[in-house]
């Protein structure tokens, strides 16, 4: 019985970890925007400078955005059609998992038809940090938001620069995979 409880605990932790390791992405866009007219981009420094993360992580995020936008055929320019801004948020969460195995008297099935014994409770408490990355894309001429992507997920405790860059790349790639609003309409015009 003790092994069964351990097995169930391990399996639930694996499922919890795998479910939480993914990045959830939400996007919204201006339905009136003609995304096919945009060819160049620049970073909108006034809002990027206000992001409450280290300058090292800001540069990692901007490098990742630059790589994704270049791969989509956009060009970084001082006279850009698009302005890209970022914002971040982080919150600590606590998750309490209760697993109760009750036993009592009465008819039963399995290894003992007369089950009798104490109830067993197994409680696990997990704390983790949930991070959010917002990428805003604005029409540079009108200074108006035309697309917004939000990625949220578990922040792993990465202690080396390469690992941090990989984590940031995962977030940026997941978010910008949804840009532009309609890939088929834009790729037909390029």
Secondary structure, 3 states (H helix, E strand, C coil): CHHHHHHHHHHHHHHHHHHHCCCEEEEEECCCCCHHHCCEEEECHHHHCCCCCCHHHHHHHHHHHHHHHHHCCCEECCCCCEEEEEEEEEEEEEEEEEEEECCCCCECCCCCCECCCCCEEEEEEEEEEEEEEEEEEEECCCCEEEEEEEEEEEECCCCCHHHHHHHHHHHHHHHHCCCCCCHHHHHHHC
